Structure formats: C-alpha cells, structure tokens
Amino acid sequence: MNTALKLVAASSVAAFSFASSVFAGSKETVQVFYDLLSNPGSASHAAAFTDVTSDDWESIGNYSGKNKMRDGFLGQVGGFSKLIPDLEWAVQDMHVAGDFVTVRSRATGTPVAPLFGVDGQGRSFDIMTIDIHELSDGKIVRTYHIEDWAGAIQQLSGK
C-alpha cells in the first residue's frame, strides 16, 4: 500500500474512533437525565444531573415561554418521588446528530395520589416520550420534550 493510501486509511480510522467516542460520551451524558427521572428522590442522581447540565439549562415543553430552569426542574422531579414512587423512565432508542441527542423513551408508574386531577385508583400508566437534548462543551444546555400525558390520564381514568 502506498504512503498516501496508508495516510488516508489511518485518518479515516482516527476520525471514526473520535466520532464514536464523542457519540458515546453524548449518550452517557444524556443517560444521566433518565437516571434522574427513574430515581427522582435521589440526591446523588440530582447531583449527577447538575454536573451534566449547564448552569442556564432549560426544559422546554411548549411554546408558552415559561421554560423551567434547572432548579425548578429538580424541584418538580423531586415531587415525582412522592406522587409516583415507582416511576421508571426507560430509554428505548437514542440517536446522536452533532450537538443534538434525540431520545425515545417509555415512562411508567402508578400514582399514589391524583395526577393532573385524576385519581387513578391504583391504576398505572405507560406512555411514550420524545426528547431532544442540545449539548455544548459536553453539557446539556437545553432539553425539548413532549410526553403523552393525555394518554396517561386516559389510562388512569380507566377509559
């Protein structure tokens, strides 16, 4: 093999290895978000979430402009531990494209009190969620999300 061809081959392998490690790092960073959601009362998971998010991280769930900042989000998630003690937020699929990680996940749980005004009387929910995490310098700076809470309410209502 001539020198130029060896150089091209070596460069390709190096670029692929670098890209693979960047993608793996992005996935590991984003997984911390779901570990927190599945362990909402855990101080260690909250600390890990704080470590992987920027100081001005935003949770964007609609176009109202009323985005949750990190502390507000952590407070909301902490409340889940009392309301839905068996909450599980399982990643089903994760795709990395540049600075964005898109996740399809499944949230399940059994509320012990009314959720969105619905007393599920011991019923559980099982919903799909889609999130897009934007990363910068290895940290999550913004998370766009949508959850099928209407489906959860329907399941809890027994309809």
NORPETA-V931275 format. One record per pair of residues at least 24 apart in sequence whose C-alpha atoms are under 8 Angstrom apart, sorted by the first residue. I is the first residue (numbers start at 0). GAP is how many residues later the second one is. If there is no record, write none. Layout:
<<I/GAP> <I/GAP>>
//
This chain:
<<22/73> <24/113> <25/70> <25/75> <25/109> <25/112> <26/67> <26/69> <26/74> <28/109> <28/110> <28/111> <29/71> <29/103> <29/110> <30/60> <33/55> <33/56> <33/57> <34/54> <36/40> <36/50> <36/51> <36/52> <37/49> <37/50> <37/51> <37/52> <38/42> <38/48> <38/49> <39/37> <39/38> <39/39> <39/40> <39/41> <40/36> <40/37> <40/38> <40/39> <40/40> <45/28> <51/86> <51/87> <51/88> <52/86> <52/87> <52/88> <53/85> <53/86> <53/87> <55/85> <56/83> <56/84> <56/85> <56/86> <57/83> <57/84> <57/85> <58/83> <58/84> <58/85> <58/86> <59/82> <59/83> <59/84> <59/85> <60/83> <60/84> <60/85> <81/30> <82/28> <82/29> <82/30> <82/32> <83/25> <83/26> <83/27> <83/28> <84/24> <84/25> <84/26> <84/27> <85/24> <98/35> <98/36> <98/37> <99/32> <99/33> <99/34> <99/35> <100/31> <100/32> <100/33> <100/34> <101/28> <101/29> <101/30> <101/31> <102/27> <102/28> <102/29> <103/24> <103/25> <103/26> <103/27> <104/24> <104/25> <114/38> <115/37> <117/35> <117/38> <117/39> <118/37> <118/38> <119/36> <119/37> <119/38> <120/35> <122/32> <122/33> <122/35> <123/31> <123/32> <124/26> <124/27> <124/28> <124/30> <124/31> <125/26> <126/24> <126/25>>
//
